[in-house]
Amino acid sequence: MIVKVCENYAEMSRMAAEAIAVEMEKKKNFVLGLATGSTPVGTYGNLIEMNKQGRLDFSEVKTFNLDEYCGLYPSHDQSFNYFMYIKLFNYINIKNENVHVPFGMAADYDSWCKGYEDAIAKAGGLDLQLLGMGSNGHIGFNEPSDEFSDITHTVQLTESTIKDNSRFFECADDVPKSAVTMGIGTIMRARKIVMGENGANKAKGVKAMLEGPVTPRMPASYLQNHADVSVFLDKDAASLL
Ligand code: F6R
């Protein structure tokens, strides 16, 4: 695992984008796993810039997002689908049919989740997965639990995640209580993982992820078992290491 402490959020975002770009330049039909949340917004800004400047071409790239709230249509302004369009997809030359975001309104989630796994496999597997981590250690929406979850599945969100994410909604009651998420196994099968973390509220989680035991109580700790992970931290997120 490579851990790099950056001066600030801007440098963290630049370095995460650079790590992604270097991989994307090796392969035209790259399969890129994406995340939502506050952390990757700066990374997406850098990727947009690289696309504008002609360095990165998304025309043959396929993307798969980590997760989506259950109960929100893709057009809902708090859905992760909507987020991805306003933060990245609207500004790059990606084809709509190559974009995959979990569907939060499936009639049969079990078969929908199986279909998502099949689509990732059919695309050749994830070349790279971009991750953030929740303050409770979740990756995707794999919340701390007693069990390892392998494939894409539905999950009940914890009180701490609902509280963290209520900043995007009018109030905590409006935050959906469940979500569809790639499993820890789906994430771990990505050939490369890039993670960014910033802010003092992530410091405890970062320490547990990098220095604590590997346990489903701290889902991000599984990354210790992955062969190719690059973690970019700002000084606050790295302050307890
Ligand atoms: C988002 C996701 C989550 C976030 C995490 C951190 O698709 O899967 O695991 O990465 O909740 O969110 P921020 O970046 O808002 O701190």
Residues whose N, C-alpha, C, O or C-beta is under 5 A from the ligand:
A	BS01	F6R	A35 T36 G37 S38 T39 P40 L66 D67 L131 G132 M133 G134 H138 I139 G140 F141
